C-alpha cells in the first residue's frame, strides 16, 4: 500500500492521507486525527439530506469485515508515525 500524507494545522486534524489502492488508483481524504493524544484514522463519508430533512452518511469505502478495516487502519497509522518522524509538526502562532 502506497500512502502519501499532507500536513494539516486545524484543530484535532493532524494530516490527510492519500492511499494508492491499485496502480494509478487513489483514495483521497482519509483523515488522521489526534483525539486525546491517540491517533485515529477516519475514512471518507458521503453525506446527503433525505426527504425528511435528516442528514444521512454513507461510507465511501466499505470493508468485507471489521478485521480488514482494522488492518488498513493499523497500516495507515504506522505509515503516519514514520512520516511524522521525518516531518515534524511546526506550529505557527500570531503575535498580538
C-alpha positions in Angstrom: 0.0 0.0 0.0 1.5 3.3 -1.1 0.4 6.2 1.3 1.1 9.9 0.9 0.4 12.5 3.7 -0.3 16.2 3.7 0.1 18.2 6.9 -2.9 20.0 8.3 -2.9 22.6 11.0 -6.6 22.7 12.1 -7.8 21.6 15.5 -7.6 17.8 16.1 -6.8 17.1 12.4 -3.1 16.1 12.1 -2.9 15.2 8.4 -4.8 14.0 5.3 -3.7 10.7 3.6 -4.0 9.6 0.0 -3.8 5.8 -0.4 -2.9 4.2 -3.7 -5.2 1.2 -3.7 -4.1 -0.1 -7.2 -1.5 1.2 -9.7 -2.7 4.7 -10.6 -5.9 4.5 -8.5 -6.0 6.7 -5.4 -8.4 7.0 -2.4 -8.4 10.7 -1.1 -9.4 12.4 2.1 -8.5 9.9 4.7 -8.2 12.0 7.8 -5.6 11.4 10.6 -7.0 12.8 13.9 -5.4 13.3 17.3 -8.1 12.7 19.8 -6.9 12.9 23.4 -3.4 12.0 22.4 -4.5 8.9 20.4 -4.1 8.7 16.6 -7.4 7.9 14.9 -7.9 7.1 11.2 -11.2 8.4 9.7 -12.3 7.2 6.3 -14.2 9.5 4.0 -18.0 9.6 4.1 -20.7 11.0 1.7 -23.5 12.9 3.4 -26.9 13.8 1.9 -30.1 15.2 3.2 -33.1 12.9 2.8 -36.8 13.8 2.1 -37.3 14.1 5.9 -34.6 16.8 6.0 -32.5 14.4 8.1 -28.8 14.1 7.2 -27.6 10.6 6.3 -24.0 9.4 6.0 -22.6 6.6 3.7 -19.1 5.2 3.9 -17.2 5.8 0.7 -15.1 2.7 1.3 -16.6 -0.5 2.7 -14.8 -3.4 4.1 -15.8 -7.1 4.0 -15.4 -7.4 7.7 -14.1 -5.4 10.7 -10.7 -7.2 10.7 -9.9 -5.8 7.2 -10.8 -2.3 8.4 -8.5 -2.7 11.4 -5.6 -3.9 9.2 -6.0 -0.8 7.0 -6.2 1.5 10.0 -3.0 0.0 11.5 -1.1 0.2 8.2 -2.1 3.9 7.8 -1.2 4.7 11.5 2.2 3.0 11.2 2.9 4.9 7.9 1.8 8.1 9.5 4.1 7.7 12.5 7.1 7.0 10.2 6.2 10.0 8.1 5.8 12.2 11.2 9.3 11.2 12.4 10.7 12.8 9.2 8.2 15.7 9.1 8.0 17.4 12.5 4.9 19.5 13.1 5.7 23.2 13.2 3.2 25.3 15.0 2.9 29.0 13.9 1.3 31.5 16.3 0.3 35.1 15.6 1.8 37.8 17.8 -0.8 40.2 19.3 
